């Protein structure tokens, strides 16, 4: 019997879990500077008002924000615009945001530009002289911090996705229009590794040397972008060619202006055929396919309403781009959308024409930190629920050890008064995912209780039946002796 129990029981090593009601606290500090002394009183009024406004924003639990403001002092507008660094000199206890208020007379951009996003860590807000306009400028600062520099709606989408929370139709309708447009992108899972397949669709014609150079530039542009985001995620780029694909005859049609166009319905067929032609990739991470139409004549892409567009980004799939002088820039724009780095800017807001700003890198690391914390905690809890619901799930010491290390990292990093550490939370996510998907969990899955009984019967019956018969006979003898 002991041997039967030891050979048929499911071993489960114990491991802790991260409480579902434990808050993931994000410590945010908004640093203010002014370009002239005359705005000193205004910035002192703006800071407490901003702290209060940020506390009224919707935040999905267990996500929690702690808002602080700090006045740095007077800084020269030109010096801050030339500052492209992201380094924070003090001990990193907060996620820092940097905003400079610039008076109308010192403003060097167009007067209609109310907010100028910087290349580095500094962002600039035009501060009006009229008192009635100052309230509007103050609300712009709130929207700048909430929807752009921190992007609270995107963080809420990450938390809802990991908690499997569905948004009701009235909740979607209540969102601003800019948030409704990007809801599908914000809900897409963030990956720690991306593999971009640049797929060139060729016609059955001779390829000129100039076309080959253009194809090399597309992959080179994406690789250069990958270098800029390597502090957030790893991006690998490979090149694929589909020869004799004949995109012109199969998918393109001429419109009334005698232009070759790719309609929305034809694009769906194009994506299906590309998927059928491409083999399943064995690389780890999210695979994105960027299809480039290598045609001899220019191609115009049309959206579902028939309007001209520069290309199409397909959520969690990739992009379809025509070959023209803007192919490289549109490929980078599509990659920004896939990685959740794009943002809908309000009228009067301007972002510099660069592939990536430094404050966007910091924001992406914050998103990834929150996502990694949620994914790690969810993976460990899923492993615990799996063990409770399925009696044959085996958990060995190695799997339990990885889950324990992931929870220990979460306990150390996710706590009030400490900034979310990107590298530590990335390690916690990897440990939790590896424990949750370990193949050893299924070692005893197909050995249910009836099979254990089948093992017991041939061993136990030849021994148990004679013993039971002997006990019965002894009992009968003793019983008759008392009569």
Secondary structure by P-SEA (a helix, b strand, c coil): caaaaaacbbbbbbbccccccccbbbbbbbbbbbccccaaaaaaaaaaaaaaaaaaccccccbbbbbbbbbbccccaaaaaaccccccccccccbbbbbbbbccccccccccccbbbbcccbbbbbccccccaaaaaaaaaaaaacccccaaaaaaaaaaaaacccccaaaaaaccaaaaaaccccccccccbbbbbbbbbbccccccaaaaaaaaaaaaaaaaaaaaacccbbbbbbbbbbcccccccccccccccccccccaaaaaaaaaaaaaaccccccccbbbbbbbbcccbbbbbbcccccccccccccccccccccccaaaaaaaaaaaaaaccccccccccccccccccaaaaaaaaaaaaaaaaaaaaaaaaaaaaaaaacccccccaaaaaaaaaaaaaaaacccccccccaaaaaaaaaaaaaaaacccccccccccaaaaaaaaaaaccccaaaaaaaaaaaaaaaaaaac
